[in-house]
Amino acid sequence: MGAMESLRWMEARLPEILKDLEAFVRRESPSGDLEGLEAAARFLEEAFGPLEGRLSRKDTPAGPVLLLKREGEGAPVLLLCHYDTVHPKGSFPEPFRLEREKAIGPGVYDMKGGIIALLYALRYAEATGRRLPALEVLFTPDEEVGSPESRPLIEAAAKKARAVLVLEPPTPEGHLKVARKGVGLYRLRAIGKAAHQGVEPEKGVNAILELAHQVLKVAALEDREKGTTLGPNRIRGGTATNVVAEEAEVEIDLRAWTLEEVQRVEEGLKALKPVLPGARLVLSGGLNRPPMEPTEASLALFAKARAIGEALGLRLEPGRVGGGSDGNFTAALGVPTLDGLGLFGGDAHQKTEYVVVPEIPRRTALLAELLAAL
C-alpha cells in the first residue's frame, strides 16, 4: 500500500469530500460568534465522533475546544486544527459555491479544508487497516484572535508530543511551512496636559505631537533586510479641536523571523524617551506568538513530507511566511513542527477565499501518507 493507492482512494471519494466540506463551511463560525462556533463544533463531533479514539470537549469563553485522542505506537503526534474564521456571517454572497475548479467560502482555505482533509485521512487509515502513531487532535475556536483560551491547552499537549502537524493551508505556491514570523502587539501611549487651544495653549503639552515624534522612532527600529517590520497601523488621540490633546496612543504590529530580533525591538521600544517637556510615555503589550524557527528535527519532518509529495507528483519546498499560527507556540517549545498540511488554494482572509478542487485528493493523500510514515 503506497501513495498512489491513497491518492486513488481519495479521488474516488472526492464527491463525498466536497459534500462534507460544504456542510462544514456553511456552518459559518467567526471568532467570537459563540452560536456559529457551537454549530461548527457539533459538525466536528458528528464527523469525528464515530472514528477510532475518544473525542472529548471543553467549553471555554471563546467556544468549545475538542480533543480527539487515538491510541497508537509511541509518544503522540499532535495535530492542530482551528475552526474559527475571520469572516463575519454573511460576508460571502453564498456561504459555499463551486466555480470552475474552485470551491469558495468563508474558511474553506483557512482552515476548514485542512480539517476535512484530516477527516478523510483518518477514514482512509481505518478503511485500509493502516497502523498510525498515537494521535492527539485539537480543534480550537480562537486561533484567528491569538488563541487566548487555546494556547495553554496547545502547549500542554505539545510537551507530550514527538511531532506537531498544523493543518493550516500551504503557501500560495503550494509549499509546506517550516518558518513563520513571530508576532508582537504593542500599544504606546503618550500622556500630555490639556489646555484651551485658543486662550492658553502654552499651558498644555500636546500628546499627539509627542506621539508623532515617537512614531518615527518606532519605524526606525525596522530592519527590512532581516525581515523585521513594525507597523504603527492604528492611532487615536485628543478630545476636541480646541483642546490641547492630553492623550494619544498608537498600536504597533511587530513581525520578526527570530527571537533575537524580537528582543532587539522590544529593548528599543522600552528605551523610548519623551521629546516634549512634561510628556510621559507608557508602553504595554508584548509578543503574541513567538517566531517559528526551523530546526534540524523540523526539517527532517519536512523531508519525510517532501519524499511523499514526490511520489504524489508534488514538488514541495520549505516555505517561510510572515503570518503566525498555533505552530509558533509548539515550535518555540522545541517540538518538531510542520505547518501547511491543509488544502491548496488562495486568497486567505479575503472574500474570494478558495481551494482548488482537483488538488483536494492529492493534499489529502499527502496527509494520510505522512501520518502513516510517522
C-alpha positions as a printed NumPy array, in Angstrom:
array([[  0.   ,   0.   ,   0.   ],
       [  1.553,   3.314,  -1.031],
       [  0.984,   6.917,  -2.009],
       [ -0.746,   6.188,  -5.312],
       [ -3.218,   3.822,  -3.646],
       [ -4.193,   6.509,  -1.134],
       [ -4.486,   9.051,  -3.955],
       [ -6.845,   6.798,  -5.911],
       [ -8.924,   6.213,  -2.768],
       [ -9.257,   9.975,  -2.234],
       [-10.062,  10.618,  -5.896],
       [-12.889,   8.084,  -5.756],
       [-14.331,   9.915,  -2.745],
       [-13.971,  13.477,  -3.978],
       [-17.777,  13.97 ,  -4.203],
       [-18.1  ,  12.871,  -0.552],
       [-15.227,  15.12 ,   0.489],
       [-16.871,  18.096,  -1.218],
       [-20.188,  17.32 ,   0.44 ],
       [-18.594,  17.321,   3.894],
       [-16.544,  20.416,   3.081],
       [-19.71 ,  22.265,   2.033],
       [-21.596,  21.209,   5.168],
       [-18.729,  22.416,   7.378],
       [-18.154,  25.718,   5.572],
       [-21.872,  26.529,   5.586],
       [-21.757,  26.426,   9.383],
       [-20.142,  29.855,   9.483],
       [-18.016,  30.245,  12.599],
       [-16.359,  33.657,  13.014],
       [-14.151,  34.072,  16.084],
       [-16.291,  35.226,  18.993],
       [-19.597,  34.122,  17.449],
       [-20.5  ,  31.513,  20.054],
       [-23.622,  30.384,  18.217],
       [-21.717,  29.812,  14.975],
       [-18.799,  28.147,  16.77 ],
       [-21.197,  25.808,  18.582],
       [-22.765,  24.776,  15.256],
       [-19.32 ,  24.101,  13.763],
       [-18.277,  22.144,  16.874],
       [-21.366,  19.969,  16.528],
       [-20.363,  19.208,  12.945],
       [-16.925,  18.122,  14.173],
       [-18.477,  15.915,  16.845],
       [-20.742,  14.275,  14.249],
       [-17.872,  13.787,  11.779],
       [-15.023,  12.71 ,  14.062],
       [-17.046,  11.097,  16.848],
       [-17.563,   7.761,  15.032],
       [-13.822,   7.387,  14.326],
       [-11.472,   5.313,  16.44 ],
       [-10.397,   7.056,  19.615],
       [-12.082,   9.217,  22.214],
       [-13.477,  12.659,  21.44 ],
       [-13.817,  14.997,  24.428],
       [-14.983,  18.569,  24.787],
       [-14.005,  21.546,  26.935],
       [-16.222,  24.631,  26.876],
       [-14.289,  27.917,  27.106],
       [-15.32 ,  31.583,  26.92 ],
       [-14.034,  31.546,  23.322],
       [-16.072,  28.486,  22.326],
       [-15.737,  24.697,  22.505],
       [-12.299,  23.059,  22.334],
       [-12.463,  19.452,  21.135],
       [ -9.749,  16.84 ,  21.652],
       [ -9.598,  13.563,  19.732],
       [ -7.228,  11.   ,  21.275],
       [ -6.349,   7.941,  19.225],
       [ -4.236,   5.111,  20.606],
       [ -1.119,   4.034,  18.731],
       [  2.573,   3.417,  18.961],
       [  4.958,   5.731,  20.793],
       [  4.546,   9.298,  22.002],
       [  1.655,  11.036,  20.264],
       [  1.747,  13.184,  17.164],
       [ -0.225,  16.357,  17.831],
       [ -2.412,  17.811,  15.081],
       [ -3.57 ,  21.421,  15.373],
       [ -6.847,  22.468,  13.759],
       [ -8.689,  25.733,  14.339],
       [-12.261,  26.043,  13.163],
       [-12.861,  29.76 ,  13.694],
       [-12.704,  32.084,  10.692],
       [-12.116,  35.799,  10.158],
       [-15.268,  36.415,   8.124],
       [-18.417,  37.783,   9.812],
       [-21.55 ,  35.834,   8.945],
       [-22.994,  36.818,   5.592],
       [-19.69 ,  38.161,   4.219],
       [-19.931,  35.938,   1.132],
       [-22.752,  36.162,  -1.436],
       [-23.216,  32.409,  -0.885],
       [-21.585,  30.524,   2.027],
       [-20.308,  27.83 ,  -0.353],
       [-20.164,  27.701,  -4.123],
       [-18.263,  25.91 ,  -6.873],
       [-16.85 ,  27.966,  -9.751],
       [-14.902,  26.051, -12.382],
       [-12.131,  24.356, -10.374],
       [-12.597,  26.405,  -7.198],
       [-14.613,  25.797,  -4.047],
       [-15.251,  29.221,  -2.481],
       [-16.469,  30.063,   1.008],
       [-15.555,  31.523,   4.416],
       [-12.786,  29.44 ,   5.964],
       [-12.69 ,  26.884,   3.147],
       [ -8.933,  27.511,   2.788],
       [ -8.113,  28.785,   6.284],
       [ -8.623,  26.17 ,   7.578],
       [-11.785,  24.119,   7.369],
       [-10.419,  22.423,   4.267],
       [ -7.471,  21.1  ,   6.26 ],
       [ -9.834,  19.665,   8.868],
       [-11.823,  17.833,   6.19 ],
       [ -8.543,  16.505,   4.749],
       [ -7.728,  15.093,   8.185],
       [-11.189,  13.536,   8.436],
       [-10.61 ,  11.574,   5.235],
       [ -7.002,  10.724,   6.086],
       [ -8.292,   9.059,   9.267],
       [-11.186,   7.382,   7.464],
       [ -8.7  ,   6.007,   4.932],
       [ -6.5  ,   4.553,   7.688],
       [ -9.497,   2.833,   9.246],
       [-10.842,   1.554,   5.917],
       [ -7.492,   0.016,   4.98 ],
       [ -6.337,  -1.098,   8.431],
       [ -3.174,   1.001,   8.299],
       [ -1.293,   1.454,  11.524],
       [ -0.877,   5.009,  12.722],
       [  1.069,   6.551,  15.591],
       [ -0.754,   7.693,  18.696],
       [ -2.572,  10.89 ,  17.768],
       [ -3.975,  13.855,  19.61 ],
       [ -6.058,  16.274,  17.549],
       [ -7.015,  19.665,  18.966],
       [ -9.889,  21.584,  17.374],
       [ -9.77 ,  25.167,  18.65 ],
       [-12.136,  28.169,  18.307],
       [ -9.875,  31.204,  18.744],
       [ -6.735,  30.984,  16.58 ],
       [ -7.689,  33.997,  14.47 ],
       [ -7.745,  36.188,  17.6  ],
       [ -4.457,  34.952,  19.082],
       [ -5.583,  31.691,  20.774],
       [ -6.029,  33.202,  24.27 ],
       [ -8.037,  30.234,  25.585],
       [ -6.422,  27.527,  23.461],
       [ -2.758,  28.351,  23.939],
       [ -2.325,  26.683,  27.368],
       [ -4.04 ,  23.537,  26.043],
       [ -1.901,  23.52 ,  22.9  ],
       [  1.329,  23.943,  24.843],
       [  0.406,  21.262,  27.389],
       [ -0.356,  18.788,  24.587],
       [  2.81 ,  19.724,  22.67 ],
       [  5.034,  18.978,  25.671],
       [  3.935,  15.322,  25.46 ],
       [  4.189,  15.101,  21.648],
       [  7.065,  13.943,  19.474],
       [  5.922,  15.996,  16.489],
       [  3.283,  18.596,  15.624],
       [  1.44 ,  18.856,  12.322],
       [ -0.538,  22.025,  11.622],
       [ -3.49 ,  21.803,   9.233],
       [ -3.229,  25.412,   8.055],
       [ -3.114,  25.726,   4.26 ],
       [  0.185,  25.599,   2.351],
       [  1.837,  28.721,   0.952],
       [  0.237,  30.334,  -2.118],
       [  2.819,  28.41 ,  -4.185],
       [  1.738,  25.145,  -2.551],
       [  4.752,  24.646,  -0.273],
       [  4.741,  23.471,   3.343],
       [  5.732,  25.87 ,   6.1  ],
       [  8.832,  25.405,   8.245],
       [  9.166,  29.025,   9.385],
       [  6.76 ,  31.741,  10.431],
       [  7.439,  35.181,  11.763],
       [  6.788,  35.952,  15.375],
       [  4.032,  38.465,  16.043],
       [  4.226,  41.198,  18.661],
       [  1.375,  43.577,  19.502],
       [  2.211,  46.744,  21.416],
       [  0.465,  49.957,  22.471],
       [  2.444,  53.154,  23.03 ],
       [  0.571,  55.91 ,  24.923],
       [  1.705,  59.495,  25.122],
       [  0.332,  61.48 ,  28.066],
       [  0.481,  65.275,  27.997],
       [ -1.594,  68.019,  29.586],
       [ -4.877,  69.532,  28.423],
       [ -5.324,  73.297,  27.964],
       [ -7.517,  75.681,  25.96 ],
       [ -6.055,  75.868,  22.456],
       [ -7.094,  79.495,  21.994],
       [ -6.747,  81.052,  25.453],
       [ -3.615,  79.461,  26.963],
       [ -2.088,  76.791,  24.711],
       [  1.29 ,  77.353,  26.363],
       [ -0.037,  75.636,  29.499],
       [ -0.691,  72.428,  27.582],
       [  1.509,  69.524,  26.491],
       [  0.267,  68.057,  23.203],
       [  0.256,  64.254,  23.379],
       [ -0.412,  63.932,  19.638],
       [  2.699,  65.959,  18.839],
       [  4.694,  63.822,  21.282],
       [  3.388,  60.666,  19.653],
       [  4.295,  61.984,  16.191],
       [  7.922,  62.204,  17.3  ],
       [  7.756,  58.677,  18.723],
       [  6.197,  57.037,  15.654],
       [  9.247,  57.961,  13.596],
       [ 11.493,  56.419,  16.253],
       [  9.371,  53.256,  16.215],
       [  9.669,  52.987,  12.438],
       [ 13.454,  53.383,  12.7  ],
       [ 13.597,  50.093,  14.655],
       [ 12.671,  48.147,  11.499],
       [ 15.28 ,  46.013,   9.744],
       [ 13.828,  45.052,   6.385],
       [ 16.979,  43.133,   5.398],
       [ 16.383,  40.782,   8.329],
       [ 12.647,  40.732,   7.633],
       [ 11.748,  42.706,  10.755],
       [  8.818,  45.057,  10.252],
       [  6.954,  47.419,  12.566],
       [  3.536,  48.718,  11.622],
       [  2.238,  51.713,  13.586],
       [ -1.096,  50.907,  11.996],
       [ -3.714,  52.356,  14.33 ],
       [ -3.63 ,  55.703,  16.063],
       [ -6.054,  57.769,  18.141],
       [ -5.932,  60.741,  20.447],
       [ -7.34 ,  64.061,  21.588],
       [-10.857,  65.083,  22.552],
       [-11.752,  68.291,  20.662],
       [-10.093,  70.641,  18.189],
       [ -9.975,  73.476,  20.728],
       [ -8.331,  71.378,  23.47 ],
       [ -4.609,  70.609,  23.566],
       [ -4.545,  66.808,  23.28 ],
       [ -3.926,  65.258,  26.677],
       [ -3.599,  61.654,  25.482],
       [ -2.785,  59.797,  22.29 ],
       [ -1.854,  56.208,  21.52 ],
       [ -0.585,  54.087,  18.662],
       [ -0.935,  50.328,  18.19 ],
       [  2.139,  48.661,  16.726],
       [  2.4  ,  45.334,  14.88 ],
       [  5.825,  43.654,  15.008],
       [  6.849,  40.761,  12.742],
       [ 10.267,  39.074,  13.009],
       [ 11.854,  35.778,  11.973],
       [ 13.923,  35.314,  15.14 ],
       [ 13.528,  35.764,  18.878],
       [ 16.794,  37.717,  18.833],
       [ 15.179,  40.352,  16.597],
       [ 12.07 ,  40.48 ,  18.769],
       [ 14.232,  41.145,  21.818],
       [ 16.179,  43.883,  19.993],
       [ 12.966,  45.688,  19.015],
       [ 11.439,  45.334,  22.483],
       [ 14.548,  46.853,  24.04 ],
       [ 14.271,  49.733,  21.562],
       [ 10.622,  50.318,  22.393],
       [ 11.321,  50.283,  26.127],
       [ 14.175,  52.769,  25.661],
       [ 11.979,  55.449,  24.041],
       [ 12.133,  58.784,  25.895],
       [  9.694,  61.72 ,  25.691],
       [ 10.693,  64.633,  23.464],
       [  8.379,  67.357,  24.809],
       [  8.928,  68.678,  28.338],
       [  6.199,  67.394,  30.626],
       [  5.165,  64.49 ,  28.376],
       [  5.14 ,  60.865,  29.541],
       [  5.191,  57.562,  27.654],
       [  3.548,  54.262,  28.64 ],
       [  4.332,  51.071,  26.708],
       [  2.179,  47.937,  27.002],
       [  1.711,  44.681,  25.111],
       [  4.239,  42.085,  24.094],
       [  4.928,  39.035,  21.984],
       [  1.673,  37.403,  20.869],
       [  3.281,  34.496,  19.01 ],
       [  6.979,  33.602,  19.182],
       [  8.806,  33.047,  15.885],
       [  8.58 ,  29.567,  14.384],
       [ 12.246,  28.967,  13.622],
       [ 13.319,  25.881,  11.638],
       [ 15.307,  23.208,  13.485],
       [ 17.138,  20.103,  12.346],
       [ 14.249,  17.983,  13.626],
       [ 11.529,  20.045,  11.923],
       [ 13.453,  19.982,   8.635],
       [ 13.738,  16.185,   8.943],
       [  9.957,  16.103,   9.35 ],
       [  9.634,  18.224,   6.223],
       [ 11.967,  15.854,   4.343],
       [  9.562,  12.967,   5.06 ],
       [  6.681,  15.008,   3.666],
       [  8.684,  16.068,   0.609],
       [  9.522,  12.455,  -0.259],
       [  5.825,  11.524,  -0.017],
       [  4.948,  14.568,  -2.101],
       [  7.33 ,  13.464,  -4.849],
       [  5.569,  10.097,  -5.029],
       [  2.281,  12.006,  -5.462],
       [  3.635,  14.372,  -8.11 ],
       [  4.098,  17.334,  -5.752],
       [  7.273,  19.423,  -5.68 ],
       [  7.363,  20.692,  -2.105],
       [  9.813,  23.253,  -0.753],
       [ 10.361,  24.506,   2.817],
       [  8.218,  27.65 ,   2.919],
       [  8.516,  30.768,   5.073],
       [  5.559,  33.073,   5.73 ],
       [  5.003,  36.279,   7.663],
       [  1.739,  35.298,   9.359],
       [  1.593,  33.367,  12.611],
       [ -0.233,  30.169,  13.555],
       [ -0.588,  27.921,  16.589],
       [  2.517,  26.146,  15.29 ],
       [  4.53 ,  29.132,  16.526],
       [  3.729,  28.092,  20.105],
       [  4.776,  24.471,  19.665],
       [  7.951,  25.275,  17.717],
       [  9.007,  27.66 ,  20.492],
       [  8.809,  24.716,  22.923],
       [ 11.331,  22.836,  20.792],
       [  8.838,  20.304,  19.407],
       [  9.402,  19.481,  15.692],
       [  6.599,  21.326,  13.906],
       [  5.48 ,  21.184,  10.286],
       [  2.806,  23.565,   9.054],
       [  0.825,  23.997,   5.839],
       [ -0.626,  20.493,   5.53 ],
       [ -4.118,  21.714,   4.615],
       [ -5.692,  22.135,   1.185],
       [ -4.139,  24.064,  -1.699],
       [ -5.881,  27.295,  -2.671],
       [ -5.576,  31.006,  -2.043],
       [ -6.989,  34.391,  -1.022],
       [ -6.806,  33.76 ,   2.731],
       [ -8.811,  36.303,   4.769],
       [-10.409,  37.656,   1.58 ],
       [-13.977,  37.382,   0.347],
       [-12.714,  35.247,  -2.548],
       [-11.074,  32.576,  -0.352],
       [-10.946,  29.251,  -2.213],
       [ -9.438,  25.783,  -2.534],
       [ -8.576,  24.103,  -5.838],
       [-10.942,  21.147,  -6.142],
       [ -8.801,  18.845,  -8.375],
       [ -5.928,  19.15 ,  -5.868],
       [ -8.003,  18.054,  -2.854],
       [ -7.284,  14.295,  -3.262],
       [ -3.526,  14.834,  -3.617],
       [ -3.228,  17.005,  -0.499],
       [ -5.427,  14.639,   1.494],
       [ -3.312,  11.676,   0.367],
       [ -0.162,  13.563,   1.39 ],
       [ -1.531,  13.954,   4.911],
       [ -2.696,  10.326,   5.084],
       [  0.738,   9.047,   3.992],
       [  2.621,  11.337,   6.35 ],
       [  0.582,  10.109,   9.306],
       [  1.36 ,   6.513,   8.353],
       [  5.058,   7.337,   7.868],
       [  5.227,   8.696,  11.417]])
